Amino acid sequence: MAVAPWPAPHRFQRMNADHAPGQERSEVPQGLRHVDFSHGDVSAFPPPPEVVDAVTAALRDGGRYAYSPYRGHSFIRELVAQRLSTFTGAPIDPTSEVIVTPGTQGGLFLALSALVERGDKVAVVAPDYFANRKIVEYLEATPVPVELAYRTAEGEPARLDLDELRAAFAGGARLLVFSNPNNPTGAVYTSEDIEAIAALATEFDAFVIVDQLYSRQIFGEHPFTHLRAHARERCLTLIGPSKTESVSGCRVGVAIAPAAIIDRMEQLQGIVSLRAAGYMQAALEPWFAESEGWLDQRIADHARIRDDLHAVFSASGAVSTRLTEGGSYLFLDVPAAKGRIDEFVAKLRTEAAVTVTRGPEFGDFPESVRLNFSQDHQAAVDAARRIVQVAERL
């Protein structure tokens, strides 16, 4: 006799994870190389060799690495705090202000869970990382969208609607969550906007979570401003080596925040996962200490792919995108896909052997798709041409 499935709590329906990015599967059309733009290709861009050596050594070492305190090995936190203090421009106490998490995704869930109560209002930038809104809704809070105006003229920066942020705080929101560089558009916030966010958080006694996962991968001479340098006591920073450094498979991230919030996150982590995997925390030892020239080369390689994809898309009247300033994402607008975005995404998979992430994951963007261009260069360019062909037929 079949047993009816146990009914899911209604918060799962609020979260709406039916289209989780990176989960699509399809047969590849004959003669085409499948390109999965939903995440980076670590075969094309492998981790630094120092990471492989460090994790291998940790596995062989055994006891020193296997089990850490819930917030991470003390020697790892000391190393990370020293390097990130320099990087972000604000001091970090390794004992009280740092926690190593199972990836920055795990850190995001812990951070929001430590700060959000049922019924709260949370300011969420749109477009922005899909999990921000979904976790807020899972926690039975209400996301309040704040627009990032990213469809700007070439060379003009994207700008946050600070009037909307002020209205969100004035309307009761006491938390803002956003990514910088922005995921999915690759926009880097201006120093004026970062300083304004810090000022508004102070004015309204609010707190901010900022995901800076791609903050090492900034193109050209574009300036990057760390929120921690302007709002240390009102800011939680998520960062880790999973993207630019291709260490996503190790599932280690870092959260930096005031001691009281790190304490809460540690309590939750002790229930959810106990700790980030002890051996894999060794992947943080070479972080920010890669061989000379490694990071510059990685950024240059990604810039060339970005430029070539942008050229392909700019030559077509069927699609458009902005030239990203940081990270590995392009947010592609396909006007003909409005109202048919699922059809367009499915056609890309089944006709063009291309997987992308649908725009509605990032907010109210029914004619957009996101591409992670951290791919084999030629394969990515070929796939971009096939995307244009499908868009033109649409």
N, C-alpha and C positions, 0 to 999 in steps of 0.2 A: 504494500500500500504506500503510495507516494505521500510524503510529508510536505505540507505547505511551507514555503520559506518563512522564516521568522521575519515579521515586518520590520523594515528599516526605520530608525528614528527619523522624524521629519527633517532634522537638520541636514541629512544627506541629500534630500531633495533641494534644500536651499543652496547647498554647495554646487550642485549640478556639475558633476565631473564626468559626464557621458562622453565628452570629446577630449579626454586627457591627451595633451600633446605628446607625440612620440610613440603612441600605442597603435597607430594605424599599420595594417599589414595588407599587402596585395601582391598578386603575381606580377612580375616584371614583363612588359611587352618584349617579345622576341627581338633581339638585336640592339636593345637599348641598355645602357648602364644605369641602374637605379641610383638616384641621388636623394638622400634623405636630409632635407633641409630643416627637419624638426630639431636636430641637434648637431653638434660638431662631429667631424670624422677624426677620431684619434689615430687612425692609421695614416692619414695625411699629415696630421700634426700630433705626433706622439709626445708624451711627457718628457721633461728634461731627463737626461740619463742619470742625473744625481738623485732624482726621485726613485727610480728603479733600484739604484744601489742602496738608498736609505731604507726602503721598505724591505728589501731582501735581507739586509743586515739585521733589521728589527726582528724579522721572522726567525732568523738563525739565533739571535740573542735569546729569544724566549722570554724569560721571567721579567726582565726590566720593562718590557713593552706590553705584555699580554693584558694586564689589568691596571687601569689607571683610576684615580679618583673620578667621581662623576663629571667634574668639570674639566678633566683632561690631565695628562702628565704635567707635573709642576715644571720640569725642565723644558717641556715644549711651550708652555704658557710664558715662561720667562723669555725664551727666545723670540716668540711671536710678539710679545708686548714690546720688547726693545725695538724690533724692526718696524712694527706698525706705529709706534709712537713717532718715529722719524717720518714715516710715510704720510701719516694723517696730520701731523703738526700739532698734536696734543698728547700729553703724557698718559700712560696707561699703567695701572697697578696690576702686575701679573697675578697677584694673589686674589684680588677681589673684583677686578673689572673685565676679566676674560673667561670665556668658556669655549671649549672645543666641542663642536656638535657634529652629528651624523650628516654632513653636508650643510650648505647654507639653506637648503630646503627645510631640513630638520630644524635649523636655527630659526628660520622664519616662523615655523609653527610654534616653537617654544616661546619665541618673543611675543607673538600676538596672543598666545594663550596666557602669558604672564601679565599682559597689560589690558586685555579686553574682557569686559563683563557682558552678560546677556542684556540686550537692549541699548548698549552703547552706540554712539555714532562715531564712525571712523572715516576720516578723509582719505580717499584713495584716488591717486592720480589716474587719469585715463587719456591715452592708453598706457598700461603698465603691466607688469608681470602678472600672468593669469592667476597665480595662487594667492596674490594679495586679497583680491575680492572674494575668492572662494573660501579662504580660511576665515575671513571676517564673517561671511554668511554662515559658515559651519558653526562658528561660535555664537550664533544667534544675535549678532550685532548688525547694524545697518551701515553699508558703505555709502558715503557721500562723495560723488564724483567731482574731481577738480580737473579741469581741462589742461592738458599740455598742448599748446598750439605748435604742432610740428610741421604742418604743411606751409612752410615758409619759402620765400624766394631763395634761390641758390646763394649760399654764403651767409644768409641771415640765420641767427640762432633760434632754436625753439625756445618758447617762453611759457612759463607756468602762469595760469590765470590767477594772479595773487588776490584779485577781488573775490574770486570764488573761494579761495582758501580762507580769506578773512571771514567770508560769510559762513563757511563750514564751521570754523572755530566759534564764531559768534552764535551760531545755531546749536551749539552744544557738543560738537566734536572736540575731543581732547587728545586725539592721536592722528598723525599723518603717516602714511606708509608710501614709499616710492623707491624707484631704482635710479641710480646715476652711475654710469651712462644708462639711459632709459632702455628698458627691454619692453617693447619690441623695436623702437624706432632708431636706436643708436644715438639719440640726441644727448649731448652733454650740457648740463645746466650751467647757465652763466653764473659768475661770481655774485652778480647783483641778485639773482633769484635765490641762491643759497643763503646769502646774508639776509634777505627778506624773509625766508622761511624761518631762520633762527630768530629774527626779531618778532615775528608773529607768534612763534611758539612761546617766547618769553612774555609777550603782551597778554596772551590768553591762558597762560599757565598750562601749555600743552606739551606733548612729547612727540618725538619723530623717530620712526624706524626707516633707515636708509640702507638699501641693498647696493653695495659698491663692488659687486662681483667682477666687473670688467674695468675697474678703475686704473689698472696698470696698462690697459690696451687703449691708449688715446692716440689718435692719428695727427701727424704733423706737429705743429707747435701749439695746438689747441690747449688753452689753460684748463686745469681741473681744480675745483675748490672742494675741499673736504668739509662736510658739515660739522664734524667733531671739532674742528679748529674754531668754530663760532658758537657751538651749542653743546659743549661737552656734557653738561649735566642734564640736558634735555634730549639726548640723542642715543640711539642704539644703532651701531654700525655692523652690518653683516658683510663678511668678506671671506674669500677662500681661493684656493688654487685650482678650482675645478674647470674653469673656462679657458682663460688665456693660457694657462699652464697645462691644460688637458689632463688634469688629475681627477676628473669626475668619478672614475671608477673606484677611487679610494674612499669616497664619501666622507670627507672631512671638511668642515668649515669652521669659522671663528666668529663669535659675537663679542663685541666690545660695548659695555654699557655701565652705568652707575652700579655700585655694589649691590644695592637692594634688588635690582632687577636681575642681575646675574644670579643672586641667591635663589630667586623664584624659578629661574630657568633650570638651575641645577636640581631643584626639587622635582620639577616636572621630568627632566631627563632621567632622573633616578627611577621614575616609574615607567617611562616610555621605552627607553633603550639602555638604561643604566649608564652608558657612556658612548662616545664615539669609539669605533673599533681601535683597541689599544695599539696593535701593530701598525695600523694605517696612519696613526698620528705621526709616525716617523716621516710621512710625506711632507710634513710642514717644516722639517729641519732644513732642507735646501731652499725653501721658499724665500724669495728675495735675495738668494745667494747663488743663483744659477751662474754658469760660466760666463765670462765676459763676452758681451755681444749677443748672447742668446735671446734676450728679450727684444732688443732692437731688431734682430732678424725676424723674429716672429711677427712683430708689428708691421714691418715692411712687407712681409709675405701676405699678410691679411689685407693690407692697403691695396696691393696690386689686384687681388681678387675682387675686393670691393669696387675698385675703379672700373674693372672690366665688366662686372655685372651691371653697374650703373650705366655704363655706355650702351650695353645691350638693351636695357629697359628704356633708356632715354630716347633711343632710336625708334621706339614703337609708340604709336598713338593709343594703344590699347591698355597700357599700364604706365604707372609713374611711381617714383620713389624719391626720397631725399638722400643726399650723400651723407651717410652716417659719420659722426665725429669720434665715436668710440665703440668698443665692443665688436661683436661679430654678427649683427643683425641688420637686415633691410626689411622695412615694412612697406609692402607693395600694395598700391591702390589699383584695383581692377574695376572700374565703374560698371562694366557689363555684368559683373558678378553680383551686384546688389540684388538681394532677394533670391540669389541662386548660388550662394557661397559654397554650400555643401556639394552642389553639383559640380562646381568648378574644381573644388579640391579633389573630388572623386575622379573627375576626368584627368587631372594631372597625374594621379596615381595609376590609373588603368590605361591611359593613352600615351602618357609622356614619361612614365617611370620616374615621377618626381613626387616626393612627399613634402608638404608644407604644413604650417600650422595656421588654422583659420583665424581671421581677425576678430570674430566675436569673443574669442577667449580673453581678449585684452580690453573689453568694454564694448561700447556700441559702435562697432566698425564692421558693418555687414558687407563691405566690398573690398576687404583687405585680407592679405595673408602675410605671414612672417617667414623669413628665410634666415637660417643660420649659415653664413657663407664660409665658415671654417671647414672647407672641403678641399678635395683635390682640385687644383686650379682649372685645368681643362675640362674636367667633368662638370664643374660648377657652371662654367661658361656655356657648355653644350646644353646643360639642363635649363639654363636661363633662356636660351633660344627656344627650347621646346615649350617653356611656360608662355612665352610671347605668342607662339603659334596657337596654343590652346585658347589664350585670351582673345586673340583676333578672331578665331572661329566662333567664340561665344557671342 
